[in-house]
Amino acid sequence: MSRAKWKGPFLTDNIIDNCKKKDNKNFKTEIFTEVRSTVIIPKFIGLNINVHNGKTFSKITITDKMLGHKLGEFVPTRKKFSYKKKKG
């Protein structure tokens, strides 16, 4: 079920404040967040956002094709499984 249109996209205050600071010349363009359910809006284009996957932070560079999606969609939470090789 999707979010009601009258509520608007889900955003956190932390990310919004950091987007306002990106106009500063002294501001680093990297933002750290643990909220994977944040919707990507046009203000985020060109930012580097580090999203927590449950264990580590993964770096994402936001492009225009990502608009409307959530941050968590671009960060895998599981590793690829591989069998151990036997000796001999």
N, C-alpha and C positions, 0 to 999 in steps of 0.2 A: 504494500500500500504506500502511495507517495504522500508527501507532505502537502498540506493545504496551501493553495496559491496565495491566499490573503496573508499568510504568515511570512512568506518570502523564504529565501534559501537559508539553511542552517549555517551560521557562522559563529565563531568564538570571538570574544573581545580581544584576546591576546593577538590573534592573527590580524584583526582589523587595525589595531594600534600599530603593529609592525609595518603594515602596508602604508599607513600614513607617514611613518618615519622614513620610508624608502626614498622619499624625495630629498632627504638630507644627504649631503655628500659624505659625511662621516659614518653613515649607517652601513653595516654589512648587509648584503642582500640575502643572507641565510636566515631562515626562521625555523626554530625547533618546535614541534608540536606532537602531542600524543592523541589528538582528536582526529580520528580517521574518518569521521562522519561529516566533516566540513565540506561544503559544496564549493567547487572552484568557480570563481566569478571573474569578470574581465580585468579587475584590478590586480589579480595575481599573475598575469601573463609576464613572463620574464623573470619571475622570482625563483630562487632556489629554496625549497622547503624540505626540511628533514622531518620525516614522518616515522613515528615509532611503530615497529611491527610486533611488539611484545617482548623483544629481546634487545634489539639494536635500532639505531636510527638509519633510515635509508634516504638518500638524497634524491629529490625529484626536481627537475627543471620544468616549470609550467609552460605549456604551449597552448596555442589557440584551439587545437583539436580536443583538449581536455576540458573545455568549458562545459559546465552543467554536470560533470561527473563528480564523484567524491574522492578525497585524497587516498582513502584506503584501497581503492580499486587498482592503484598503481604500485602498491607495495606488497610483495608476496609475504605471507606469514609462515609458509612451510618450505622446508628444504626438499630438494630432489632426493629420492631414495635410491641408494645403490647398494648392491650386495658386496660383501667383503670378498676379496680375492683369496683363494687358498694358496698356501705355500706348497711348492713341489709339484 
